Amino acid sequence: MEKTILCSVREGIGRLTFNRPEHANSLGLASRNDMIEGIARMDEPDVRVVVITGNGKFFNAGGDISEFQENLGRLDQLVDEILRSFHPAMHQLASLPIPVISAVNGPLGGAGIGCALCADLVLASDTVKLRGGYCGIALSPDMGSSYYLTRRVGAAKAKEIFMLNRALSADDCLRLGIVDQVHPAGQLAAAVDSLAKELANGPTSSYGRVKQLCDSAFSHDLKAHLDLEHRLLIQSAKSAECGEGIAAFLERRAPKFAG
């Protein structure tokens, strides 16, 4: 059986591709092992940047509602079983000390929102439609969807998006800050590839420390955050990448970061 989530690594760029195009790339029990194995592969030393995307017209429509219907009498048990696997994997993905890019190639909703917005940089096609999804079937968010959307748009707007369950266009998403860039559908892949190559050749350890600092900024008071900046900058100053960056700057050449 073909994998529901494809995984590949080439030239430092790891790719996770949702691969159920006939089901709008929705997630269900069948995707658990593929998700766990794929994300574990992204956590290997030869991967310097990760790209998340979908196969076909959709990015990820969220949970598999047909599977929900088939298990309606035990739906609480089903979602518990699914999330006991998916949530730790999502935490591992979001915690990678390397850049993560979402290439949102088409419509998304529900859990797909968390899968897209867990990335550090979110690039979208102009064909994107985002719908909260959950309240349409009387469920509540999972996969970090409420966490990441709230961080990007604020609590009030996130509640509106989830509760009203109205579709947002790509331009709406860009205006609200849900995505970082919008590209014509035929140009998204090239834009993502260019960015991924740039990041794969960049100062990986520096990117990881930027992620750690920015992701924890709302969890610390100022004193604790300054202490963390202090510790991480000392680590950065000791790194070979820093030495190469300074040498390249003074020699007026492009740096060659080894990762």
C-alpha positions in Angstrom: 0.0 0.0 0.0 1.3 3.4 -0.9 2.3 5.6 2.0 -0.2 8.2 3.1 2.6 10.6 3.9 5.7 10.5 1.6 9.1 11.3 3.0 12.3 12.1 1.1 15.7 13.8 1.7 17.9 15.3 -0.9 20.8 17.8 -0.6 19.9 18.7 2.9 16.2 19.3 2.2 13.6 17.0 3.8 10.1 16.8 2.4 6.9 15.5 4.0 4.0 15.2 1.5 0.5 14.4 2.5 -0.5 11.7 0.0 -4.2 11.0 0.1 -5.3 13.2 -2.8 -8.5 11.3 -3.3 -9.5 12.1 0.3 -8.3 15.7 0.3 -5.1 14.6 2.1 -7.1 14.1 5.3 -5.5 12.3 8.3 -6.7 9.2 10.0 -5.5 6.0 11.7 -3.8 4.8 8.6 -1.5 7.9 8.6 -0.1 7.4 12.1 2.9 5.3 11.4 3.7 7.2 8.2 3.6 10.5 10.2 5.8 9.2 13.0 8.3 7.6 10.7 8.5 10.6 8.4 9.0 13.1 11.1 11.6 10.9 12.8 13.5 11.0 9.4 13.4 14.8 9.4 15.2 14.7 12.8 18.4 13.3 11.3 21.7 15.2 11.0 21.7 15.3 7.2 18.4 17.3 7.1 18.9 21.1 7.3 15.5 22.3 6.3 12.0 20.6 6.0 9.2 21.3 3.5 5.7 20.2 4.3 3.2 20.1 1.4 0.3 18.1 -0.1 -0.1 15.9 -3.2 -2.8 17.1 -5.6 -5.2 20.0 -5.3 -5.4 20.0 -1.4 -2.9 20.7 1.3 -4.7 18.9 4.1 -8.5 19.0 4.9 -8.0 17.8 8.5 -9.4 14.7 10.0 -11.0 11.9 7.9 -14.7 12.6 8.4 -15.7 9.3 6.7 -13.7 7.5 9.3 -15.4 9.5 12.0 -18.8 8.5 10.7 -17.8 4.8 10.6 -16.8 5.0 14.3 -19.5 7.3 15.5 -20.4 5.1 18.5 -16.8 5.2 19.7 -15.6 8.5 18.3 -14.1 9.6 21.6 -11.9 6.5 21.6 -10.9 6.9 18.0 -9.7 10.5 18.4 -7.9 9.5 21.6 -6.1 6.7 19.8 -5.2 9.0 16.8 -3.9 11.9 18.9 -1.9 9.8 21.3 0.3 9.2 18.2 -0.1 12.4 16.2 0.4 15.0 19.0 3.9 13.8 20.1 4.9 13.6 16.4 3.7 17.1 15.8 5.6 18.4 18.9 8.8 16.7 17.5 8.2 18.4 14.1 7.7 21.8 15.6 10.7 21.4 17.9 13.2 20.6 15.2 16.2 22.9 15.5 16.1 23.6 11.7 13.9 25.7 9.6 10.5 24.3 8.6 8.6 25.6 5.5 5.0 24.9 4.7 4.1 24.9 1.0 0.4 25.3 1.3 -0.6 24.2 -2.2 -4.4 24.3 -1.8 -7.3 24.3 0.6 -6.9 23.3 4.2 -8.9 23.1 7.3 -9.1 21.5 10.8 -6.0 19.6 11.6 -4.5 20.8 8.4 -4.2 24.3 9.9 -1.9 23.0 12.6 0.1 21.0 10.1 0.6 24.2 8.0 1.2 26.7 10.8 3.6 24.7 12.8 6.2 25.7 10.2 8.5 28.7 10.7 7.7 30.1 7.2 4.3 29.5 5.5 4.1 30.0 1.7 0.8 29.6 0.0 -0.7 29.2 -3.4 -3.3 31.7 -4.5 -5.7 28.8 -4.7 -5.8 28.4 -0.9 -9.0 28.4 1.0 -8.8 28.0 4.8 -11.8 27.0 6.9 -11.8 26.3 10.6 -13.8 23.2 10.1 -14.2 21.9 13.7 -17.3 23.7 14.7 -19.0 22.7 11.5 -19.2 19.2 13.0 -19.3 20.2 16.7 -15.7 19.3 17.4 -12.8 21.4 18.9 -9.3 22.0 17.5 -6.4 19.6 17.7 -2.9 19.2 16.1 -1.9 22.6 17.5 -4.4 24.4 15.2 -5.7 26.7 18.0 -2.2 27.3 19.3 -0.6 28.4 16.1 -3.5 30.3 14.7 -3.9 32.2 17.9 -0.2 33.1 17.9 -0.5 34.4 14.4 -3.7 36.4 14.5 -4.6 36.8 18.2 -7.2 35.1 20.4 -10.2 37.2 19.2 -9.6 36.6 15.5 -8.8 32.9 16.0 -12.1 32.4 17.8 -13.9 34.1 15.0 -12.2 31.9 12.4 -13.0 28.7 14.2 -16.5 29.6 15.5 -17.9 31.1 12.3 -16.3 28.4 10.1 -16.2 30.7 7.0 -13.7 30.2 4.2 -10.8 32.6 4.0 -9.1 33.2 0.7 -5.3 33.3 0.2 -5.4 37.1 0.2 -7.4 37.0 3.5 -4.8 34.7 5.0 -1.9 37.0 3.9 -3.7 40.1 5.2 -4.3 38.5 8.6 -0.8 37.1 8.8 -1.9 33.5 8.7 0.6 32.9 5.8 3.8 34.8 5.1 3.7 34.8 1.3 1.2 34.0 -1.5 2.3 32.9 -5.0 0.5 32.0 -8.2 -0.2 28.3 -8.1 2.2 27.5 -10.9 5.0 29.4 -9.2 4.7 28.1 -5.6 6.9 25.1 -6.0 9.7 27.1 -7.5 9.5 29.7 -4.7 9.6 27.1 -2.0 12.5 25.2 -3.7 14.5 28.5 -3.9 13.8 29.3 -0.2 14.6 25.8 0.9 17.9 25.7 -0.9 18.8 29.1 0.6 18.1 27.9 4.1 19.8 24.5 3.6 23.0 26.4 2.7 22.6 28.8 5.7 23.9 28.8 9.3 21.9 25.9 10.6 22.9 26.3 14.3 22.0 30.0 14.2 18.6 29.2 12.7 18.0 26.7 15.5 18.8 29.3 18.2 16.6 31.9 16.5 13.7 29.3 16.7 14.4 28.6 20.3 14.3 32.3 21.2 11.3 33.3 19.2 9.2 30.3 20.1 9.8 30.9 23.8 9.4 34.7 23.8 5.9 34.5 25.2 6.8 32.0 27.9 9.4 34.0 29.7 9.6 37.3 31.5 12.2 39.7 30.2 14.9 38.7 32.7 14.6 35.0 31.9 14.6 35.8 28.2 17.7 38.0 28.4 19.4 35.1 30.3 18.5 32.7 27.5 19.8 35.2 24.8 23.0 35.4 26.8 23.5 31.7 27.0 22.7 31.1 23.3 24.9 33.9 22.0 27.8 32.4 23.9 27.1 29.1 22.2 26.8 30.8 18.8 30.1 32.6 19.3 31.9 29.3 19.9 30.5 27.7 16.7 32.5 27.0 13.6 29.7 28.5 11.6 30.2 31.8 13.3 33.9 31.7 12.6 33.2 31.1 8.9 30.5 33.8 8.8 32.9 36.4 10.2 35.8 35.4 8.0 33.6 35.5 4.9 32.3 39.0 5.9 35.8 40.4 6.3 37.0 38.7 3.1 34.0 40.0 1.2 32.9 36.5 0.0 29.9 34.3 0.4 30.1 32.1 3.5 30.2 28.4 3.2 28.2 27.0 6.1 28.7 23.3 6.7 25.8 22.7 9.0 
